[in-house]
Every structure is written in C-alpha cells, then in structure tokens.
Amino acid sequence: MVFESQAASDGGFPFTFHGSYVRAVDAKGRFNLPFRLRQGGPAEQEEKYVVLRGADGSLALQPHAVWIANFNRVREGEPGRQRREYLRRMSHGSHVVSPDSQGRIAIPANFLESAGIGRKVTVVGMADYMELWDPEQLDRKLEEPLDQDDDFINEFFR
C-alpha cells in the first residue's frame, strides 16, 4: 500500500495512520515503528519520514511525501516575512529518518529531549502523520477535560 498525500474524493486519505502503540526507545534513540503504521509500496521506493516538533509538546512524524507537499503549499503562499518564518522553522526543525532493516526509526537526541521522551515512546496515528509522545505526558494530556466533548463526538460520528 503506497501512502499518497492527495486527498481522496471523499475528503479523506487513501491510507490513514490510526491507533496508539507504546514502544521501547533504546540508548541510540531508536524505536520499532509499529508495522501497522509503516508505509508500504514497491521495494524500490525508499520508506522515508520527516520528524519535527509537533503540537502540545509532541513530535510529529510525517511521510516524506506529506512533508514535501506541506512545505510546498506554504512556499507557494503569499510572499512575506511570516511565510519566510514558517519555511525557516519547518526546514530548521526537521530531520529525515528511514527505518533500518529491523524497522527501527532513530530520532535525534535533541528531538527526544525537547519532547521529554525517555525509555518509552507512544506512537499515535493522526490520519496523515503520527505523533510521538512520552507516555506519561500523553496520559496527562488525555486526562485534560475537553470543553466540547459532545460537539466532538457529534462531529466524529456524523
């Protein structure tokens, strides 16, 4: 299955990342990317991801093609200082990673430190990207009350 960054006709994606998985992080900052979240495709297609700082203290792990599409979308925006700042931050704060032969992704130490990730990481599928969390920080985040629980449920299941 090849991940495509183009939206499907129903507004979704042909493949979405979903679910939550806890993985051990070794001394070199590597963890096994869950098989269900791995990109598929022909053997000659290199499986690449971009890791960057995400929302709410997490790290984001995007398929390389999705990151390129997002970068190009921002690049094609209205010229100006704000666009340059976005591009600079997207480029400066990103790192390309590929799974090794055992399916492990190596995340740079400074990224892990910035997200408070130590010996364990929770990988959360977020449709077209994944979030990487320290498990305890994610638990605290999920315990925070949502102001609009009913609105969220109605939107999700409509």
C-alpha positions in Angstrom: 0.0 0.0 0.0 1.6 3.3 -1.1 0.8 6.4 1.0 -0.4 9.2 -1.2 -0.7 12.8 0.0 -3.5 13.7 -2.3 -6.9 13.7 -0.6 -9.4 11.1 -1.8 -12.6 12.3 -3.3 -14.5 11.9 0.0 -12.1 14.4 1.6 -10.1 11.6 3.4 -6.8 10.0 2.6 -6.3 6.6 0.8 -4.4 5.4 3.9 -4.7 6.9 7.4 -2.5 6.4 10.4 -4.6 5.5 13.4 -4.2 3.7 16.7 -1.8 4.1 19.6 1.3 2.0 20.3 3.9 2.1 23.1 7.4 1.2 22.1 10.8 1.0 23.9 13.4 3.5 23.0 17.0 2.2 23.0 20.2 4.0 24.0 20.6 5.2 20.4 17.2 6.8 20.3 15.7 4.1 18.1 12.2 2.5 18.4 10.4 0.0 16.3 7.8 1.7 14.2 4.6 -0.3 14.5 4.1 -2.5 11.4 0.5 -1.2 11.0 1.9 2.3 10.7 4.7 1.5 8.2 4.4 2.7 4.7 4.1 0.0 2.1 4.9 0.1 -1.6 7.3 -1.3 -4.1 10.7 -2.4 -2.8 12.5 0.3 -4.8 10.5 3.0 -3.1 12.5 4.2 -0.1 10.5 4.5 3.1 11.3 8.0 4.5 9.7 10.1 7.1 10.4 13.6 8.5 10.4 14.2 12.2 9.7 17.7 13.5 8.4 19.3 16.7 4.7 18.9 16.8 1.8 20.3 18.8 1.3 20.2 22.5 4.9 19.1 23.3 4.8 16.1 21.0 7.0 15.2 18.0 5.4 14.8 14.6 6.5 12.0 12.2 5.3 12.6 8.6 5.8 10.6 5.5 8.4 12.4 3.5 5.9 13.0 0.6 3.4 14.6 3.0 6.1 16.9 4.5 7.2 17.9 1.0 3.6 18.7 0.0 3.1 20.7 3.1 6.3 22.6 2.7 5.5 23.4 -1.0 2.0 24.5 0.0 3.5 27.0 2.5 6.2 28.0 0.0 3.6 28.9 -2.6 1.8 31.2 -0.2 1.8 34.9 -0.1 5.4 36.3 -0.1 6.4 38.0 3.1 8.1 37.8 6.4 5.6 35.4 8.0 5.9 32.9 5.2 9.7 33.0 5.4 9.5 32.4 9.2 7.2 29.4 8.7 9.5 27.9 6.0 12.6 28.5 8.1 11.0 26.8 11.1 9.7 23.9 9.0 13.2 23.4 7.5 15.4 24.1 10.5 13.3 22.0 12.9 13.0 18.9 10.7 15.1 15.7 10.2 14.7 13.0 7.6 14.7 9.4 9.0 14.3 6.0 7.5 13.6 2.6 9.2 16.6 0.3 9.4 16.4 -3.3 8.3 14.7 -4.1 11.6 12.1 -1.4 11.2 13.7 0.9 13.8 13.5 4.7 13.4 16.3 6.7 15.0 15.2 10.0 16.4 17.9 12.6 17.1 18.6 13.1 20.9 17.7 16.8 20.8 14.3 16.0 19.4 13.6 13.3 22.1 14.8 15.7 24.8 12.6 18.5 23.6 9.5 16.2 23.8 10.6 14.7 27.2 10.8 11.2 25.6 13.0 8.8 27.5 12.9 5.0 27.5 9.4 4.7 26.1 7.5 6.4 23.3 3.8 6.3 22.5 3.2 6.5 18.7 -0.3 7.9 17.9 -1.7 7.8 14.4 -3.2 11.1 13.4 -4.5 10.5 9.9 -1.7 11.7 7.6 1.0 11.8 10.2 2.0 10.3 13.6 2.6 11.9 17.0 5.4 10.7 19.2 4.8 11.3 22.9 6.3 10.5 26.3 3.7 8.0 27.6 3.1 9.8 30.9 2.8 13.2 29.2 0.3 11.8 26.8 -1.7 10.3 29.6 -1.8 13.7 31.3 -2.9 15.4 28.1 -5.7 12.9 27.6 -6.9 13.4 31.1 -7.5 17.1 30.4 -11.2 17.8 30.0 -12.5 18.8 26.6 -14.9 21.7 26.7 -16.7 20.4 23.7 -16.9 16.6 24.3 -20.5 16.4 22.8 -19.6 18.5 19.8 -16.5 16.4 19.1 -18.5 13.1 19.3 -21.2 14.5 17.1 -18.7 15.7 14.5 -16.8 12.4 14.5 -19.8 10.1 14.2 -21.9 12.2 11.8 
